[in-house]
Amino acid sequence: MRRIVLALALALSATMGAGAGETGKPRLIALDWGLATTLLGIGVELSGVPEKPAFLDWVQEPAPAPSSPDLGLRLAPDMERLEEADPDFILISPQFASIEKRLESIAPVRSFAIFTPEKTPLANARSVTRALGDLAENPEGAEALIADTDSAIAALREKAEAQSKTCGFLVVNFVRGGTVRVFGEGSLYGGVLEEAGLANGWTGATNFWGFATVPVSELLHHPDDELIIVSPVPVEVRQMLEAGDGVLSTGLFGKIPALRKGRYTMMRPVWSFGGLTEARTFARELSATDLPDCSNDNS
């Protein structure tokens, strides 16, 4: 039945405009947000997005079309909505393997891994982008995204090289007021810093995703690093930072060197478990900041 419907759609596309679902190209759904943003970066219109409201909070850009339906939870999608979306392929990462059999009742499933035990997400993301470009029948879009990302990282590297000594960076995401995720080896952020020739202030152990969950007090041990705070952040943390010196002069947060010296940057949401679109955004956002020069830092 699906083949008949697809054949009819292809026939209609020859006589109608090239609207959504009428281009003859595969209809794709990605349950993994990193794969979804990669497709959007390539120029693919998605047939649905899981947890769409949360996606708009944590990922924001690139955003799916307003008409793109919410498919329910990522690891427990609404099967009826999936079927209504009528995808030709459902894309997952290995972390979704437990639901792969269920998904196959709707459409063929393809799995792509950006994060692997080798901890090379940026290199993997380039390979995955090309593979998705082939699957979406848009290899040109994939190559354009790769080139655009490489250009953004190169621009960051040039800016860093123009300074005599750039401080290290500590990239964090506040989970709760007293806990942070700090990103190091194997993280997408860390890969961008490495390719740009910038020092990552976190050299400690990291998990599969390239981060460690530590108490805020751990930041006390990084007096020379610039703090990059990736949004969203808990309300209490945002209120404290917005309050300024009145709050930062007392308590634990006031003892953190980067906060006390005002050497921190609030960055818009950049999905830490994403792919090249996130790497590109992170590089661009960092390039737009004033990279701290530590060559004569006596503060």
C-alpha positions in Angstrom: 0.0 0.0 0.0 2.8 2.4 0.9 4.4 1.8 -2.5 1.2 2.6 -4.3 0.8 5.8 -2.2 4.4 6.8 -2.9 4.0 6.1 -6.6 0.9 8.4 -6.7 2.8 11.1 -4.9 5.7 10.9 -7.4 3.2 11.1 -10.3 1.5 14.1 -8.8 4.9 15.9 -8.3 5.3 15.9 -12.1 2.2 18.0 -12.6 2.2 20.0 -9.4 4.7 22.4 -7.8 7.6 21.2 -5.8 5.9 21.6 -2.4 6.5 19.6 0.8 6.2 15.9 0.1 6.0 16.5 -3.7 9.7 16.7 -4.6 10.2 13.0 -5.0 13.0 13.0 -2.4 12.8 10.7 0.6 10.6 11.8 3.5 12.8 11.6 6.6 12.3 11.6 10.4 15.2 11.8 12.9 14.4 10.9 16.5 17.9 11.9 17.5 18.1 15.7 17.7 21.7 15.8 16.4 20.6 14.0 13.3 17.6 16.2 13.0 19.6 19.4 13.1 22.1 18.0 10.6 19.3 17.4 8.2 18.0 20.9 8.7 21.5 22.2 8.1 21.6 20.3 4.9 18.4 21.9 3.8 16.0 19.0 4.4 12.4 19.7 5.5 11.6 17.2 8.3 8.4 15.2 8.4 8.2 15.5 12.2 10.3 16.3 15.3 10.1 14.5 18.7 9.7 16.6 21.8 9.3 19.8 19.7 8.8 22.3 22.6 11.9 21.0 24.3 13.8 21.0 21.0 13.0 24.7 20.6 14.3 25.4 24.1 17.5 23.4 24.0 18.4 23.6 20.3 16.5 26.6 18.9 18.4 26.8 15.6 18.1 25.5 13.0 14.4 25.3 13.8 11.9 22.9 12.0 9.0 24.3 10.1 6.1 25.4 12.3 3.9 22.9 10.4 6.3 20.0 11.3 4.3 17.9 13.8 5.5 16.9 17.3 6.1 13.1 17.4 6.1 12.6 21.1 9.0 11.4 23.2 12.3 10.7 21.6 12.7 7.2 23.1 8.9 6.6 23.2 7.5 8.3 20.1 3.8 8.4 19.3 3.5 5.5 16.8 0.3 6.9 15.4 1.9 10.2 14.6 4.9 8.5 13.1 2.6 6.5 10.8 0.7 9.6 9.8 4.0 11.4 9.0 4.5 8.6 6.5 8.4 8.6 6.4 10.5 6.7 3.9 13.2 6.4 6.6 13.4 6.8 10.3 16.9 7.9 11.5 18.2 7.0 15.0 21.5 6.9 16.8 22.7 3.7 18.5 21.2 4.9 21.8 17.8 4.2 20.3 18.5 0.6 19.5 15.9 -0.7 22.1 13.0 0.7 20.0 14.4 -0.1 16.6 12.2 -3.1 16.0 9.0 -1.1 16.8 10.1 1.6 14.4 10.6 -0.8 11.6 6.9 -1.5 11.6 6.5 2.1 10.3 9.5 2.5 7.9 13.1 1.3 7.3 15.4 2.4 10.1 18.9 3.8 9.6 21.3 4.3 12.5 24.1 6.9 12.5 26.6 7.5 15.3 28.2 10.9 16.1 29.3 10.0 19.6 31.4 6.8 19.8 33.9 5.2 22.3 36.7 6.7 20.1 35.6 10.2 21.3 35.9 11.9 17.9 32.5 13.5 17.5 33.6 16.3 15.2 35.2 13.9 12.7 32.2 11.6 13.0 29.8 14.5 12.4 31.4 15.2 9.0 31.1 11.6 8.0 27.5 11.4 9.2 26.7 14.7 7.3 27.8 13.2 4.1 25.9 10.0 4.7 22.7 11.9 5.5 23.3 14.0 2.4 23.4 10.9 0.3 20.3 9.5 2.0 18.4 12.7 1.5 19.6 12.9 -2.1 21.2 16.2 -1.4 25.0 15.7 -1.3 25.6 19.3 -2.3 23.8 20.5 0.8 25.9 18.2 2.9 29.2 19.5 1.4 28.0 23.1 1.9 27.4 22.5 5.6 30.8 20.9 6.0 32.5 23.7 4.2 30.5 26.3 6.2 31.5 24.6 9.5 35.2 24.4 8.5 35.1 28.1 7.6 33.6 29.0 11.0 36.3 27.1 12.8 39.0 28.5 10.6 37.8 32.1 11.4 38.0 31.3 15.1 41.5 29.9 14.7 42.6 33.0 12.9 41.2 35.2 15.6 43.0 33.2 18.3 46.3 33.3 16.4 46.1 37.1 16.3 46.6 37.2 20.0 49.9 36.5 21.8 48.3 34.2 24.4 44.7 33.2 24.6 43.3 32.0 27.9 41.9 28.5 28.2 38.2 27.9 28.0 36.0 26.1 30.5 32.7 25.2 28.7 29.9 24.4 31.2 26.2 23.9 31.3 24.5 24.4 34.7 22.3 21.4 35.5 21.2 22.8 38.9 22.5 25.6 41.0 25.1 23.5 42.6 26.1 21.2 39.7 27.6 21.7 36.3 28.4 19.7 33.3 31.9 20.6 32.1 32.9 19.6 28.6 36.3 18.1 27.8 37.8 15.3 25.7 35.2 13.7 23.4 32.8 16.6 23.5 31.6 18.5 20.4 32.7 21.7 22.0 36.1 20.3 22.8 36.5 19.2 19.2 35.9 22.8 18.0 38.4 24.2 20.6 41.0 21.7 19.5 40.7 22.4 15.8 40.7 26.1 16.5 44.0 25.8 18.5 42.4 26.9 21.7 43.0 25.3 25.1 40.3 23.4 26.8 40.5 24.1 30.6 39.0 20.8 31.5 41.6 18.0 31.2 39.9 15.6 33.7 38.0 12.5 32.9 34.8 12.6 30.8 32.0 10.3 30.0 30.9 8.8 26.7 29.4 12.2 25.7 32.6 14.1 26.5 31.5 15.8 29.8 31.9 15.4 33.5 29.2 16.3 36.0 30.8 18.0 38.9 29.9 20.4 41.8 30.2 24.1 41.1 33.1 24.2 43.6 35.2 22.5 41.0 35.3 25.8 39.1 37.4 27.3 41.9 40.3 25.3 40.6 40.4 27.0 37.3 41.6 30.6 38.0 43.0 31.3 34.6 40.2 30.0 32.4 37.4 31.9 30.6 34.0 30.5 31.5 31.6 29.7 28.6 28.2 29.2 30.1 25.9 27.4 27.5 22.2 28.2 27.9 19.7 27.3 29.0 20.5 27.7 32.7 18.4 27.3 35.8 16.4 30.3 36.8 18.4 30.8 40.1 21.7 30.9 38.3 20.5 33.4 35.7 19.0 35.6 38.4 22.3 35.5 40.4 24.4 36.4 37.3 22.0 39.2 36.4 22.2 40.6 39.9 25.9 41.3 39.4 28.3 42.4 42.1 25.8 42.5 44.9 25.5 38.7 44.8 28.8 37.7 43.4 30.6 39.5 46.3 29.5 36.8 48.7 29.0 33.0 48.8 30.5 30.3 46.7 29.7 31.8 43.3 31.6 35.0 44.3 34.7 32.9 44.9 34.8 31.5 41.4 37.6 33.4 39.6 35.9 33.7 36.2 32.7 35.0 37.7 34.5 37.3 40.2 36.7 38.8 37.4 33.8 39.0 34.9 35.6 36.6 32.6 32.6 34.6 31.5 30.3 34.5 28.4 26.7 33.5 28.3 26.1 31.6 25.1 22.8 30.9 23.5 21.6 27.2 23.5 23.9 25.0 21.4 22.9 21.3 21.7 25.9 19.6 23.2 24.9 16.2 21.7 24.5 17.6 18.2 26.6 17.6 15.0 28.0 20.1 12.5 25.3 22.7 12.8 26.0 22.9 16.5 29.8 22.9 15.9 29.3 25.8 13.4 27.2 27.7 15.8 29.6 27.2 18.7 32.5 28.4 16.6 30.6 31.5 15.4 29.4 32.4 18.9 32.9 32.1 20.3 34.3 34.2 17.5 31.8 36.9 18.3 33.2 37.2 21.8 36.3 39.0 23.0 38.8 36.2 23.4 40.7 37.0 26.6 44.4 37.6 26.2 46.3 36.1 29.1 49.8 37.4 28.1 49.7 40.1 30.7 46.9 38.9 33.0 47.7 39.9 36.6 44.1 40.1 37.8 
